[in-house]
């Protein structure tokens, strides 16, 4: 699944079987190659601008999330919440001594960087549609601009593949997991972490006009319109089974929105989930609501303002489910057995 080298070596000098080129021709080809490379590089960084936010330009699909500084800050906040939820761990797959690790949809690269520091003996690669990762990173981590919805070239390469918050960005999840299956070494593990789309409360009735309901329903409808559902967490287990994984384990975590729980750890995680949502509700929905539901920017901003107020209201005692699912590639495929 590697992308072509953006800096390919210059062509080797032609041998005797090829007509020699004059100096002017060689200079022209070298300049043309340099120009093409710079054009490709600049096009990847020339982000698409929509309604004051920037989005990726590379890839086969239109991802819902912006990639500007505000979005990157929200992604790092989200990473901290996920880490707290796992009590400091980065994944739950029982992989031992992984040597090659792939992070799909790496975003700012923060998970890949933490994983590289946790496993200094391993090579960690993060792929994403946006080149927003830092340049100062551990020596055993690297990033590539790549589209996981296109064909993969990696085969039996990785000990661990990780993805998190890919909701709304995969047209065919079983096909995606089959690509992961092919890219894993026999016995390798996939580690999946996805948030639930729906919010609820054991104490308050969230009616159809509640901003939580309107926001989730809008994401559900707009995601289905483009063929990339936001409602994925409850179905990851069955999709992994369909792709051929074994030893599948699912853990579900009921996370509070805010710090209304009496348990100190739950309050801590819930407060970070609250901050994650306050900073991210507009990032998640704006592009889909405008482009697929024909909402105006004012309508989006009004709903998001109402939702942020609700998210900050600890008396509602709202919760959200999170799904952690792992699966293993068999040591032998059915064809080899």
N, C-alpha and C positions, 0 to 999 in steps of 0.2 A: 504493500500500500504506500510505497515511497513515491514522492513526487520527483519529477526530473530535477537534476542538479541545476540550480539557477545560474551557476557559473561553470558551464562545461569547458573542458580544456580546448585550446585551439586545435584546429585540424592539423593532422600530421602532414609533413611535406609529402607531396605526391611522388610516387616511384617512377621508374623509367617507363612503365606501361601507360602513364598518363601524360598528356601534353602539359608542358611547363607553363606556368602563369607568369605574366609580367609583374613587376613590382606594384604597378598601379592597381592591378586586379587583386593582388593579395591584400593590399592596404584597404581596398574597398570592402572585401569580404570581412576582414577583421573589424572594420568600423561598423559594418552592417550587423555583425553578430553582437557586438557590444551594444549597439542601439536597440536591438531586439530584446536583449537581456534586461537592459535598463527599462524598456517599455513594459515588459512583463512585471518587473519588480514594482515599478511606480503604479501600475494598474491595481495591484493587490493592496497597496497602501492608499489608493484613491477611493476612500470609503464612500458609499452611497449616503446621501443626506436626505432625511425625511423629517419634516416638522421639528427641526432643531436638534435631532439626534443623528448619530452616524451608525451605519450597518455595513456588514461585510459585502464584498463584491464577488468574491470567489465562491464557486460551488454550484451544484446542480439544483439546489433548492433555496428558497427564501426563508432564512431563519428568522424567528420572531424577535430575537433579542438584539438590542443595540450593543455597540462595542466601545463606546466612548468612556471617558474617565469616570462618570457617574455609575455606569454599568459595571465597570471593573471594580469599583469600590464595593458595590453591592455583592458581586461575586465573591469577594474576599470575606465579607461579612457572613455570607452563606456558608463558605467553607468552614469558618470557625464554628458555626452552629452545628454542621454535620459532624465535625470532630468532637464537639461536646457530647453529641448524641451517642457517639460510639465510645465515650469516656476516654478520649485521647487517641483512639486507634484510627487508622486510615481506611481499613477494610476489614471484613469479617471472614473472608475466604481463608480456609486452613492451609494456605500454601506455605511450603517450607523452602527457605533459601532460594528465592526467585532470582534468576540471573537476567532475564529480559522481561520488562514490564511495559505495557502500553496503556496510556490514559486517553480514552476516546472523548473528544469534546473537552479539551483541557482548559479552555477559557484563558484565564490569566496565568495558568500553569502552576498555581499554588499547590494543588494536590500533588502534581508530579515532582515539584521541588521538595516538598516534605517527604515524599516517598523515596526520592533519591538520597536524602539525608538519612532516612531510616535504614536504607539498604545501600551503603556506599560501594558494596561489591557488585551491585546490579547496574544494568543499563536501562534507563527509564526514558521512554519516548512519549511525548504528548503531541496530539494532533488536533487541529482546529481550523475553522474557516477564516479566522481573523488573526493577523500577526500582532498580537497585543501582549505577548509574553516578555518578561524581562530578559536582558542580555547577560546580566551578572547572575549566574546560576551555578550550582555544583557541577563539577566536571563530568559527572556520570548521567546528566540529564540533557536532553536536546529536544527541540520542537520543530515540527514540520507543518506547513500549510497543506492540508489534505481534506478530502471530502469522503467521509465514511459511508456515504450513500452510493458512491461509485464502486467499481470493482476493486477488490483487494488483491495485491500481489504477494503478500506475506503468507507463508504456509509453514505450519508447525514451528513457529518461531518463538512464541512467548510463553512464559510460565504463568503470567497473570495479566488479564485484561480487565480494566476498571472503567466504568462509566457512571456518571451521576448527573441528574437533571437533564436528560436528553428528551424529556417529554416535549411533544409538539414539534419534533424535528426529524422523525423517522417515518418514511412512508410505509415500510413493510418490516415489522419487527422480527418476524420469524426469519426472513431473509438476512436481516442485519445480524441476528445471532448465529446464523449458519456461517457467515463470514468470520465472525469471532471464533467459532468452533474450528474452522479451517486454519485460522492463524495461530491457534494454541498448539503447544506441544502435547503429545499424548500424556494425560495425567494433569494437564494444566487447568487453571481455574479462571472463571469469569466472576466478577464481583459487581453487582448492579445496585444502585441506590436511587430511588425515585420518590418524590413527594406525591401524596394524594392530591387530587384536584379539588375535592369537596371539603367543606368545613361544616362543623356541627357543634351543638352545645347540649349538654345534659341538663341544663338549667333554664335556658331561654329558647323560645321558639323562633328560629330564623326563617321568617316567612318568605314568599316569593319576591317581595319588594326589598328584602334585605340586601345591602351591597355585597355581602359575601356570596349570596345566591346569584345575584345578577352578574357578578364578575366571573364566577365559576361557570355559569351557564353560557356566558359569552365566549369564554375560552373553549368550552366543549363544542359549541356550534361552529366557531370560526376555524378551529383545528380540523374538524371533520370536513369542512368545505375545501380545505387544501389537501386533505388526505393524510394529515399528520396529527394524530390525536394527542390531546393533553391528558387524557384519562388513561394512563398506562400502568401505574404502580400495581394495581390488583391483578394484572394479567401477565406480569413478567415471568412468573413461575411456569405457567402453561406454555408460554412462548419458548422458554429454554428447553422444556421437555420436547416440544415439536422440532427443535433444532438438533436434538440428539444428545443433550447433556444428561448426565447422571448425577447421583448424590446431591440433588437439588435441595437446598434449605432456604426457607423463607422466615424472616423475622419482621414483625410489624410493631411499630412504635407509635403510641398515641401521644403526640406532642401538644402541649398547651400553646396557645397564642397569648403571650403575656405571662406575668408572674403571679397568677392567681392560685397556683397549687401550694399546698402546705409543705410539700417536699422540697428541700433546698436545691437539690440537683434539677428537679423538674422546673423549678422557678428560673434557674439559671439558663437552662436550654430554652425555656419558653420566652424569656426576655430577649434572647438572641433571635429566636424565630420571629418575634414581634418586630424587632429592628429590621430583619431581613425582608419582611413583608412591607413595612412602611417605606423602605427604600426601593422596593422592587415591584410593587403592584403595577405601576405604569409601564415599567420595562417589559413585563410579561405580556401585557394586553394591547398596548397602543397600536403597534403595527397591524396586528390581526384585526382589531376592532375597526380600524379606519379602512384597511384594504379589503377585508372580507365582509364586514357587517355594515359598511357604509356609514359608520359613525363619524361625526365631526370631532375635531380635536377638543372643542369645548365640551362635548358630551363625554368624551373619555376622561378629561380632567375633572369634571364634576363627579363622575362615578368614583374615580380614584381618590378624590378628596373625601367622599363619604366613606369609602372603604378604609382609608387611613385612620379616620376618626373611630371607626368600629374596631379596627385592630388595636388601637391604643386604649380601648375601653375594656379594662380587666373585669368589670362586673358582668360582662356577657359570658365569661368563662368558656370561650370557644376553644376547640381542639381540632387537630389535623393529623391524619395518619401518614406515616412514612414507611416505605417498603424497602427492605434489604434482602436481596436474593442472590445466592451463589450457586454455581453449578460447575461440574467437572467434566472435562473431556475424557472419555474412556482411554485406558492404556492401549487398547486395541480397538480399531474400528470394526464394524460388522463384516466389512469386506475382508479384513485381515484375519479375523477370528476363524 
